[in-house]
């Protein structure tokens, strides 16, 4: 295995309608690192994520995942390594029961029945949805769906977890539980989100995107303290790093 | 309007919920129920178009299923009523087209048209009722698996599965669209004009395509290679054999021997 698990070099991507979504993006991510990708709406975060598991092919540039450069020949191998959790769990959970959904990936990998069963039980246990295994996913709450979506990816034992807005649509408690859950994972994590407080909890490193380019890449705290950079990228300091409005008023 | 759609939406879900209960009927292998229902439907529809008396004993099958499966009769009847207009439209002209008099009950002439119309209604109740019971006792996804195990081409069952899976999400999307429309249409009192309806339909189609693309992406990222695999063990044991054989013999006897007529004559003899 190479030292870098994800390497993106000069990645450019243009949608068929000529919109330039990515205009030369480069970064490297190490094993076990947890990296946030933040930026305004339309900054190119989702497009970038779609390159990481080979759904989109770069117009220019190189994506390397583990030992493989992403090409049509290696795309299956890459998808095995990269577990992708989608923003809308309804897109991700397409089977009719929770169990079948979590088993979908492992079955496609051609594992034996016992192995599949063990992996599914393990994944459901990890995210705490074992009691839901016979239920149809579309009848679950958003929080439960999100957990099942994560389990459906964990069951394939990926090295890298890529998540698009994992906390969107969750109530505060479910969000807190999700954060605690993700903290226990040893995977390399790449999280695209607008929830900057979640970034503070989960990611030691942050990549800021703006207009299809990387405008900053560094330690999370350093970036969130750079007021000027945040304003330029249509972002704000995480709430907990802003002064408490109640206390400020009472002092005044 | 949207309240009605909402209602229908939850009712489909309710059918699935019924399938999650645990009764002797639900525990039977779905293949057994599927096979028996198919034989049942063939027997029922193969009768002559004026048949009424011969169809009546077939009601025993749904009755037994409802009893074994502890299923709510009222709910199923309401479902039947919901689809009944289709059949009524098919048969409603029979009494005018076919005026041959079959029996005379005092002053009332019973024509062939009325007989065939009632026969059609009976058949509809039996077959659609049996199909509803099948879904309520097994669940749609499980039935698809059973169909596949019985040799239905996989592409067909997968289509059915995905159709069922996304029915809810698409209906949800349509409901939200209608809701949004009715919240902003004041003068029209929530009526959807044809022009707006077309636009909404187009919009729904585009959303569906987008959704399909995202779902496909989700499948690809989980190593999908064109075949949906499912882990499920079906067991065809003694109770299944007993269920299938028992009912099939019952149906075929009813169909091919004049048991109903015999019984009728027997009852008449005794009462005399």
Interface residues (C-beta under 8 A of the other chain):
Chain A: X50 X53 X55 X76 X79 X80 X82 X83 X84 X86 X88 X90 X91 X92 X94 X95 X96 X97 X99 X100 X103 X104 X105 X107 X108 X109 X113 X116 X117 X120 X134 X135 X136 X138 X139 X152 X153 X156
Chain B: X13 X16 X20 X139 X140 X141 X161 X162 X164 X165 X166 X168 X169 X211 X214 X215 X217 X218 X219 X220 X221 X222 X223 X224 X225 X228 X229 X230 X231 X232
